[in-house]
Amino acid sequence: MASGWGINGNKGRCYDFWLEFSECMSRCRQPSDCGLLREDYLECLHHSKEFQRRNRIYKEEQRQIRAAARKAKEEAEGAPAVAAHH
């Protein structure tokens, strides 16, 4: 990864992030000054924020599906009396 070589022999997908982070670390006074660049590099490697966001979206979609099904069920329970008149 930090070598610059990717899995297919080309430049690694996170190498540019690594270079920026590495350059920052070599010229900064405190490591905390490079916190955002470190975060970008680690996100490129592990995609943890992306996975958390996808998980939140999935959970919200499932919640909406359950709410719609619950609403449809409640409406259907009241509908047989109306449907009998047809």
Phi and psi restraints in degrees (range 20) as a CNS / XPLOR table:
assign (resid 1 and name C) (resid 2 and name N)
       (resid 2 and name CA) (resid 2 and name C) 1.0 -71.5 20.0 2
assign (resid 2 and name N) (resid 2 and name CA)
       (resid 2 and name C) (resid 3 and name N) 1.0 -15.8 20.0 2
assign (resid 2 and name C) (resid 3 and name N)
       (resid 3 and name CA) (resid 3 and name C) 1.0 -70.9 20.0 2
assign (resid 3 and name N) (resid 3 and name CA)
       (resid 3 and name C) (resid 4 and name N) 1.0 -21.2 20.0 2
assign (resid 3 and name C) (resid 4 and name N)
       (resid 4 and name CA) (resid 4 and name C) 1.0 98.3 20.0 2
assign (resid 4 and name N) (resid 4 and name CA)
       (resid 4 and name C) (resid 5 and name N) 1.0 -11.4 20.0 2
assign (resid 4 and name C) (resid 5 and name N)
       (resid 5 and name CA) (resid 5 and name C) 1.0 -95.1 20.0 2
assign (resid 5 and name N) (resid 5 and name CA)
       (resid 5 and name C) (resid 6 and name N) 1.0 129.1 20.0 2
assign (resid 5 and name C) (resid 6 and name N)
       (resid 6 and name CA) (resid 6 and name C) 1.0 -87.6 20.0 2
assign (resid 6 and name N) (resid 6 and name CA)
       (resid 6 and name C) (resid 7 and name N) 1.0 -177.0 20.0 2
assign (resid 6 and name C) (resid 7 and name N)
       (resid 7 and name CA) (resid 7 and name C) 1.0 -66.5 20.0 2
assign (resid 7 and name N) (resid 7 and name CA)
       (resid 7 and name C) (resid 8 and name N) 1.0 -28.6 20.0 2
assign (resid 7 and name C) (resid 8 and name N)
       (resid 8 and name CA) (resid 8 and name C) 1.0 -98.7 20.0 2
assign (resid 8 and name N) (resid 8 and name CA)
       (resid 8 and name C) (resid 9 and name N) 1.0 10.6 20.0 2
assign (resid 8 and name C) (resid 9 and name N)
       (resid 9 and name CA) (resid 9 and name C) 1.0 91.6 20.0 2
assign (resid 9 and name N) (resid 9 and name CA)
       (resid 9 and name C) (resid 10 and name N) 1.0 -9.8 20.0 2
assign (resid 9 and name C) (resid 10 and name N)
       (resid 10 and name CA) (resid 10 and name C) 1.0 -87.2 20.0 2
assign (resid 10 and name N) (resid 10 and name CA)
       (resid 10 and name C) (resid 11 and name N) 1.0 -176.3 20.0 2
assign (resid 10 and name C) (resid 11 and name N)
       (resid 11 and name CA) (resid 11 and name C) 1.0 -64.9 20.0 2
assign (resid 11 and name N) (resid 11 and name CA)
       (resid 11 and name C) (resid 12 and name N) 1.0 136.2 20.0 2
assign (resid 11 and name C) (resid 12 and name N)
       (resid 12 and name CA) (resid 12 and name C) 1.0 -65.5 20.0 2
assign (resid 12 and name N) (resid 12 and name CA)
       (resid 12 and name C) (resid 13 and name N) 1.0 152.0 20.0 2
assign (resid 12 and name C) (resid 13 and name N)
       (resid 13 and name CA) (resid 13 and name C) 1.0 -65.4 20.0 2
assign (resid 13 and name N) (resid 13 and name CA)
       (resid 13 and name C) (resid 14 and name N) 1.0 -26.7 20.0 2
assign (resid 13 and name C) (resid 14 and name N)
       (resid 14 and name CA) (resid 14 and name C) 1.0 -105.2 20.0 2
assign (resid 14 and name N) (resid 14 and name CA)
       (resid 14 and name C) (resid 15 and name N) 1.0 6.2 20.0 2
assign (resid 14 and name C) (resid 15 and name N)
       (resid 15 and name CA) (resid 15 and name C) 1.0 -62.8 20.0 2
assign (resid 15 and name N) (resid 15 and name CA)
       (resid 15 and name C) (resid 16 and name N) 1.0 -39.5 20.0 2
assign (resid 15 and name C) (resid 16 and name N)
       (resid 16 and name CA) (resid 16 and name C) 1.0 -63.4 20.0 2
assign (resid 16 and name N) (resid 16 and name CA)
       (resid 16 and name C) (resid 17 and name N) 1.0 -39.8 20.0 2
assign (resid 16 and name C) (resid 17 and name N)
       (resid 17 and name CA) (resid 17 and name C) 1.0 -63.5 20.0 2
assign (resid 17 and name N) (resid 17 and name CA)
       (resid 17 and name C) (resid 18 and name N) 1.0 -40.8 20.0 2
assign (resid 17 and name C) (resid 18 and name N)
       (resid 18 and name CA) (resid 18 and name C) 1.0 -62.8 20.0 2
assign (resid 18 and name N) (resid 18 and name CA)
       (resid 18 and name C) (resid 19 and name N) 1.0 -43.1 20.0 2
assign (resid 18 and name C) (resid 19 and name N)
       (resid 19 and name CA) (resid 19 and name C) 1.0 -60.7 20.0 2
assign (resid 19 and name N) (resid 19 and name CA)
       (resid 19 and name C) (resid 20 and name N) 1.0 -45.8 20.0 2
assign (resid 19 and name C) (resid 20 and name N)
       (resid 20 and name CA) (resid 20 and name C) 1.0 -61.4 20.0 2
assign (resid 20 and name N) (resid 20 and name CA)
       (resid 20 and name C) (resid 21 and name N) 1.0 -46.0 20.0 2
assign (resid 20 and name C) (resid 21 and name N)
       (resid 21 and name CA) (resid 21 and name C) 1.0 -63.3 20.0 2
assign (resid 21 and name N) (resid 21 and name CA)
       (resid 21 and name C) (resid 22 and name N) 1.0 -44.2 20.0 2
assign (resid 21 and name C) (resid 22 and name N)
       (resid 22 and name CA) (resid 22 and name C) 1.0 -63.3 20.0 2
assign (resid 22 and name N) (resid 22 and name CA)
       (resid 22 and name C) (resid 23 and name N) 1.0 -43.5 20.0 2
assign (resid 22 and name C) (resid 23 and name N)
       (resid 23 and name CA) (resid 23 and name C) 1.0 -63.4 20.0 2
assign (resid 23 and name N) (resid 23 and name CA)
       (resid 23 and name C) (resid 24 and name N) 1.0 -41.8 20.0 2
assign (resid 23 and name C) (resid 24 and name N)
       (resid 24 and name CA) (resid 24 and name C) 1.0 -61.3 20.0 2
assign (resid 24 and name N) (resid 24 and name CA)
       (resid 24 and name C) (resid 25 and name N) 1.0 -45.6 20.0 2
assign (resid 24 and name C) (resid 25 and name N)
       (resid 25 and name CA) (resid 25 and name C) 1.0 -63.4 20.0 2
assign (resid 25 and name N) (resid 25 and name CA)
       (resid 25 and name C) (resid 26 and name N) 1.0 -32.4 20.0 2
assign (resid 25 and name C) (resid 26 and name N)
       (resid 26 and name CA) (resid 26 and name C) 1.0 -76.0 20.0 2
assign (resid 26 and name N) (resid 26 and name CA)
       (resid 26 and name C) (resid 27 and name N) 1.0 -20.3 20.0 2
assign (resid 26 and name C) (resid 27 and name N)
       (resid 27 and name CA) (resid 27 and name C) 1.0 -116.4 20.0 2
assign (resid 27 and name N) (resid 27 and name CA)
       (resid 27 and name C) (resid 28 and name N) 1.0 -1.0 20.0 2
assign (resid 27 and name C) (resid 28 and name N)
       (resid 28 and name CA) (resid 28 and name C) 1.0 -88.7 20.0 2
assign (resid 28 and name N) (resid 28 and name CA)
       (resid 28 and name C) (resid 29 and name N) 1.0 162.8 20.0 2
assign (resid 28 and name C) (resid 29 and name N)
       (resid 29 and name CA) (resid 29 and name C) 1.0 -87.4 20.0 2
assign (resid 29 and name N) (resid 29 and name CA)
       (resid 29 and name C) (resid 30 and name N) 1.0 -38.5 20.0 2
assign (resid 29 and name C) (resid 30 and name N)
       (resid 30 and name CA) (resid 30 and name C) 1.0 -127.4 20.0 2
assign (resid 30 and name N) (resid 30 and name CA)
       (resid 30 and name C) (resid 31 and name N) 1.0 139.4 20.0 2
assign (resid 30 and name C) (resid 31 and name N)
       (resid 31 and name CA) (resid 31 and name C) 1.0 -57.3 20.0 2
assign (resid 31 and name N) (resid 31 and name CA)
       (resid 31 and name C) (resid 32 and name N) 1.0 -28.0 20.0 2
assign (resid 31 and name C) (resid 32 and name N)
       (resid 32 and name CA) (resid 32 and name C) 1.0 -66.2 20.0 2
assign (resid 32 and name N) (resid 32 and name CA)
       (resid 32 and name C) (resid 33 and name N) 1.0 -18.7 20.0 2
assign (resid 32 and name C) (resid 33 and name N)
       (resid 33 and name CA) (resid 33 and name C) 1.0 -64.8 20.0 2
assign (resid 33 and name N) (resid 33 and name CA)
       (resid 33 and name C) (resid 34 and name N) 1.0 -23.2 20.0 2
assign (resid 33 and name C) (resid 34 and name N)
       (resid 34 and name CA) (resid 34 and name C) 1.0 -104.6 20.0 2
assign (resid 34 and name N) (resid 34 and name CA)
       (resid 34 and name C) (resid 35 and name N) 1.0 18.8 20.0 2
assign (resid 34 and name C) (resid 35 and name N)
       (resid 35 and name CA) (resid 35 and name C) 1.0 -58.0 20.0 2
assign (resid 35 and name N) (resid 35 and name CA)
       (resid 35 and name C) (resid 36 and name N) 1.0 -43.0 20.0 2
assign (resid 35 and name C) (resid 36 and name N)
       (resid 36 and name CA) (resid 36 and name C) 1.0 -68.0 20.0 2
assign (resid 36 and name N) (resid 36 and name CA)
       (resid 36 and name C) (resid 37 and name N) 1.0 -38.3 20.0 2
assign (resid 36 and name C) (resid 37 and name N)
       (resid 37 and name CA) (resid 37 and name C) 1.0 -67.3 20.0 2
assign (resid 37 and name N) (resid 37 and name CA)
       (resid 37 and name C) (resid 38 and name N) 1.0 -37.8 20.0 2
assign (resid 37 and name C) (resid 38 and name N)
       (resid 38 and name CA) (resid 38 and name C) 1.0 -62.8 20.0 2
assign (resid 38 and name N) (resid 38 and name CA)
       (resid 38 and name C) (resid 39 and name N) 1.0 -43.4 20.0 2
assign (resid 38 and name C) (resid 39 and name N)
       (resid 39 and name CA) (resid 39 and name C) 1.0 -61.7 20.0 2
assign (resid 39 and name N) (resid 39 and name CA)
       (resid 39 and name C) (resid 40 and name N) 1.0 -41.9 20.0 2
assign (resid 39 and name C) (resid 40 and name N)
       (resid 40 and name CA) (resid 40 and name C) 1.0 -62.2 20.0 2
assign (resid 40 and name N) (resid 40 and name CA)
       (resid 40 and name C) (resid 41 and name N) 1.0 -43.9 20.0 2
assign (resid 40 and name C) (resid 41 and name N)
       (resid 41 and name CA) (resid 41 and name C) 1.0 -63.5 20.0 2
assign (resid 41 and name N) (resid 41 and name CA)
       (resid 41 and name C) (resid 42 and name N) 1.0 -45.8 20.0 2
assign (resid 41 and name C) (resid 42 and name N)
       (resid 42 and name CA) (resid 42 and name C) 1.0 -66.7 20.0 2
assign (resid 42 and name N) (resid 42 and name CA)
       (resid 42 and name C) (resid 43 and name N) 1.0 -34.8 20.0 2
assign (resid 42 and name C) (resid 43 and name N)
       (resid 43 and name CA) (resid 43 and name C) 1.0 -65.4 20.0 2
assign (resid 43 and name N) (resid 43 and name CA)
       (resid 43 and name C) (resid 44 and name N) 1.0 -39.1 20.0 2
assign (resid 43 and name C) (resid 44 and name N)
       (resid 44 and name CA) (resid 44 and name C) 1.0 -62.6 20.0 2
assign (resid 44 and name N) (resid 44 and name CA)
       (resid 44 and name C) (resid 45 and name N) 1.0 -39.9 20.0 2
assign (resid 44 and name C) (resid 45 and name N)
       (resid 45 and name CA) (resid 45 and name C) 1.0 -70.4 20.0 2
assign (resid 45 and name N) (resid 45 and name CA)
       (resid 45 and name C) (resid 46 and name N) 1.0 -47.0 20.0 2
assign (resid 45 and name C) (resid 46 and name N)
       (resid 46 and name CA) (resid 46 and name C) 1.0 -110.6 20.0 2
assign (resid 46 and name N) (resid 46 and name CA)
       (resid 46 and name C) (resid 47 and name N) 1.0 -18.0 20.0 2
assign (resid 46 and name C) (resid 47 and name N)
       (resid 47 and name CA) (resid 47 and name C) 1.0 57.2 20.0 2
assign (resid 47 and name N) (resid 47 and name CA)
       (resid 47 and name C) (resid 48 and name N) 1.0 31.1 20.0 2
assign (resid 47 and name C) (resid 48 and name N)
       (resid 48 and name CA) (resid 48 and name C) 1.0 -65.6 20.0 2
assign (resid 48 and name N) (resid 48 and name CA)
       (resid 48 and name C) (resid 49 and name N) 1.0 -40.3 20.0 2
assign (resid 48 and name C) (resid 49 and name N)
       (resid 49 and name CA) (resid 49 and name C) 1.0 -67.5 20.0 2
assign (resid 49 and name N) (resid 49 and name CA)
       (resid 49 and name C) (resid 50 and name N) 1.0 -38.8 20.0 2
assign (resid 49 and name C) (resid 50 and name N)
       (resid 50 and name CA) (resid 50 and name C) 1.0 -61.8 20.0 2
assign (resid 50 and name N) (resid 50 and name CA)
       (resid 50 and name C) (resid 51 and name N) 1.0 -44.6 20.0 2
assign (resid 50 and name C) (resid 51 and name N)
       (resid 51 and name CA) (resid 51 and name C) 1.0 -65.8 20.0 2
assign (resid 51 and name N) (resid 51 and name CA)
       (resid 51 and name C) (resid 52 and name N) 1.0 -39.1 20.0 2
assign (resid 51 and name C) (resid 52 and name N)
       (resid 52 and name CA) (resid 52 and name C) 1.0 -62.8 20.0 2
assign (resid 52 and name N) (resid 52 and name CA)
       (resid 52 and name C) (resid 53 and name N) 1.0 -42.6 20.0 2
assign (resid 52 and name C) (resid 53 and name N)
       (resid 53 and name CA) (resid 53 and name C) 1.0 -65.0 20.0 2
assign (resid 53 and name N) (resid 53 and name CA)
       (resid 53 and name C) (resid 54 and name N) 1.0 -45.2 20.0 2
assign (resid 53 and name C) (resid 54 and name N)
       (resid 54 and name CA) (resid 54 and name C) 1.0 -60.1 20.0 2
assign (resid 54 and name N) (resid 54 and name CA)
       (resid 54 and name C) (resid 55 and name N) 1.0 -39.6 20.0 2
assign (resid 54 and name C) (resid 55 and name N)
       (resid 55 and name CA) (resid 55 and name C) 1.0 -64.6 20.0 2
assign (resid 55 and name N) (resid 55 and name CA)
       (resid 55 and name C) (resid 56 and name N) 1.0 -43.0 20.0 2
assign (resid 55 and name C) (resid 56 and name N)
       (resid 56 and name CA) (resid 56 and name C) 1.0 -62.9 20.0 2
assign (resid 56 and name N) (resid 56 and name CA)
       (resid 56 and name C) (resid 57 and name N) 1.0 -41.4 20.0 2
assign (resid 56 and name C) (resid 57 and name N)
       (resid 57 and name CA) (resid 57 and name C) 1.0 -64.0 20.0 2
assign (resid 57 and name N) (resid 57 and name CA)
       (resid 57 and name C) (resid 58 and name N) 1.0 -44.3 20.0 2
assign (resid 57 and name C) (resid 58 and name N)
       (resid 58 and name CA) (resid 58 and name C) 1.0 -61.1 20.0 2
assign (resid 58 and name N) (resid 58 and name CA)
       (resid 58 and name C) (resid 59 and name N) 1.0 -45.2 20.0 2
assign (resid 58 and name C) (resid 59 and name N)
       (resid 59 and name CA) (resid 59 and name C) 1.0 -63.4 20.0 2
assign (resid 59 and name N) (resid 59 and name CA)
       (resid 59 and name C) (resid 60 and name N) 1.0 -38.8 20.0 2
assign (resid 59 and name C) (resid 60 and name N)
       (resid 60 and name CA) (resid 60 and name C) 1.0 -66.6 20.0 2
assign (resid 60 and name N) (resid 60 and name CA)
       (resid 60 and name C) (resid 61 and name N) 1.0 -41.8 20.0 2
assign (resid 60 and name C) (resid 61 and name N)
       (resid 61 and name CA) (resid 61 and name C) 1.0 -60.6 20.0 2
assign (resid 61 and name N) (resid 61 and name CA)
       (resid 61 and name C) (resid 62 and name N) 1.0 -43.4 20.0 2
assign (resid 61 and name C) (resid 62 and name N)
       (resid 62 and name CA) (resid 62 and name C) 1.0 -65.1 20.0 2
assign (resid 62 and name N) (resid 62 and name CA)
       (resid 62 and name C) (resid 63 and name N) 1.0 -38.1 20.0 2
assign (resid 62 and name C) (resid 63 and name N)
       (resid 63 and name CA) (resid 63 and name C) 1.0 -63.2 20.0 2
assign (resid 63 and name N) (resid 63 and name CA)
       (resid 63 and name C) (resid 64 and name N) 1.0 -42.5 20.0 2
assign (resid 63 and name C) (resid 64 and name N)
       (resid 64 and name CA) (resid 64 and name C) 1.0 -66.5 20.0 2
assign (resid 64 and name N) (resid 64 and name CA)
       (resid 64 and name C) (resid 65 and name N) 1.0 -37.8 20.0 2
assign (resid 64 and name C) (resid 65 and name N)
       (resid 65 and name CA) (resid 65 and name C) 1.0 -64.4 20.0 2
assign (resid 65 and name N) (resid 65 and name CA)
       (resid 65 and name C) (resid 66 and name N) 1.0 -45.1 20.0 2
assign (resid 65 and name C) (resid 66 and name N)
       (resid 66 and name CA) (resid 66 and name C) 1.0 -62.8 20.0 2
assign (resid 66 and name N) (resid 66 and name CA)
       (resid 66 and name C) (resid 67 and name N) 1.0 -40.2 20.0 2
assign (resid 66 and name C) (resid 67 and name N)
       (resid 67 and name CA) (resid 67 and name C) 1.0 -65.5 20.0 2
assign (resid 67 and name N) (resid 67 and name CA)
       (resid 67 and name C) (resid 68 and name N) 1.0 -41.0 20.0 2
assign (resid 67 and name C) (resid 68 and name N)
       (resid 68 and name CA) (resid 68 and name C) 1.0 -65.9 20.0 2
assign (resid 68 and name N) (resid 68 and name CA)
       (resid 68 and name C) (resid 69 and name N) 1.0 -40.1 20.0 2
assign (resid 68 and name C) (resid 69 and name N)
       (resid 69 and name CA) (resid 69 and name C) 1.0 -66.6 20.0 2
assign (resid 69 and name N) (resid 69 and name CA)
       (resid 69 and name C) (resid 70 and name N) 1.0 -40.3 20.0 2
assign (resid 69 and name C) (resid 70 and name N)
       (resid 70 and name CA) (resid 70 and name C) 1.0 -63.6 20.0 2
assign (resid 70 and name N) (resid 70 and name CA)
       (resid 70 and name C) (resid 71 and name N) 1.0 -42.7 20.0 2
assign (resid 70 and name C) (resid 71 and name N)
       (resid 71 and name CA) (resid 71 and name C) 1.0 -64.8 20.0 2
assign (resid 71 and name N) (resid 71 and name CA)
       (resid 71 and name C) (resid 72 and name N) 1.0 -43.3 20.0 2
assign (resid 71 and name C) (resid 72 and name N)
       (resid 72 and name CA) (resid 72 and name C) 1.0 -63.3 20.0 2
assign (resid 72 and name N) (resid 72 and name CA)
       (resid 72 and name C) (resid 73 and name N) 1.0 -38.6 20.0 2
assign (resid 72 and name C) (resid 73 and name N)
       (resid 73 and name CA) (resid 73 and name C) 1.0 -66.0 20.0 2
assign (resid 73 and name N) (resid 73 and name CA)
       (resid 73 and name C) (resid 74 and name N) 1.0 -42.7 20.0 2
assign (resid 73 and name C) (resid 74 and name N)
       (resid 74 and name CA) (resid 74 and name C) 1.0 -63.6 20.0 2
assign (resid 74 and name N) (resid 74 and name CA)
       (resid 74 and name C) (resid 75 and name N) 1.0 -40.9 20.0 2
assign (resid 74 and name C) (resid 75 and name N)
       (resid 75 and name CA) (resid 75 and name C) 1.0 -67.6 20.0 2
assign (resid 75 and name N) (resid 75 and name CA)
       (resid 75 and name C) (resid 76 and name N) 1.0 -37.0 20.0 2
assign (resid 75 and name C) (resid 76 and name N)
       (resid 76 and name CA) (resid 76 and name C) 1.0 -68.8 20.0 2
assign (resid 76 and name N) (resid 76 and name CA)
       (resid 76 and name C) (resid 77 and name N) 1.0 -33.2 20.0 2
assign (resid 76 and name C) (resid 77 and name N)
       (resid 77 and name CA) (resid 77 and name C) 1.0 -66.7 20.0 2
assign (resid 77 and name N) (resid 77 and name CA)
       (resid 77 and name C) (resid 78 and name N) 1.0 -31.3 20.0 2
assign (resid 77 and name C) (resid 78 and name N)
       (resid 78 and name CA) (resid 78 and name C) 1.0 -88.5 20.0 2
assign (resid 78 and name N) (resid 78 and name CA)
       (resid 78 and name C) (resid 79 and name N) 1.0 -15.5 20.0 2
assign (resid 78 and name C) (resid 79 and name N)
       (resid 79 and name CA) (resid 79 and name C) 1.0 -78.0 20.0 2
assign (resid 79 and name N) (resid 79 and name CA)
       (resid 79 and name C) (resid 80 and name N) 1.0 -30.4 20.0 2
assign (resid 79 and name C) (resid 80 and name N)
       (resid 80 and name CA) (resid 80 and name C) 1.0 -56.6 20.0 2
assign (resid 80 and name N) (resid 80 and name CA)
       (resid 80 and name C) (resid 81 and name N) 1.0 -35.6 20.0 2
assign (resid 80 and name C) (resid 81 and name N)
       (resid 81 and name CA) (resid 81 and name C) 1.0 -64.8 20.0 2
assign (resid 81 and name N) (resid 81 and name CA)
       (resid 81 and name C) (resid 82 and name N) 1.0 -37.3 20.0 2
assign (resid 81 and name C) (resid 82 and name N)
       (resid 82 and name CA) (resid 82 and name C) 1.0 -74.9 20.0 2
assign (resid 82 and name N) (resid 82 and name CA)
       (resid 82 and name C) (resid 83 and name N) 1.0 -38.6 20.0 2
assign (resid 82 and name C) (resid 83 and name N)
       (resid 83 and name CA) (resid 83 and name C) 1.0 -68.1 20.0 2
assign (resid 83 and name N) (resid 83 and name CA)
       (resid 83 and name C) (resid 84 and name N) 1.0 -26.9 20.0 2
assign (resid 83 and name C) (resid 84 and name N)
       (resid 84 and name CA) (resid 84 and name C) 1.0 -67.2 20.0 2
assign (resid 84 and name N) (resid 84 and name CA)
       (resid 84 and name C) (resid 85 and name N) 1.0 -22.6 20.0 2
assign (resid 84 and name C) (resid 85 and name N)
       (resid 85 and name CA) (resid 85 and name C) 1.0 -79.2 20.0 2
assign (resid 85 and name N) (resid 85 and name CA)
       (resid 85 and name C) (resid 86 and name N) 1.0 -12.4 20.0 2
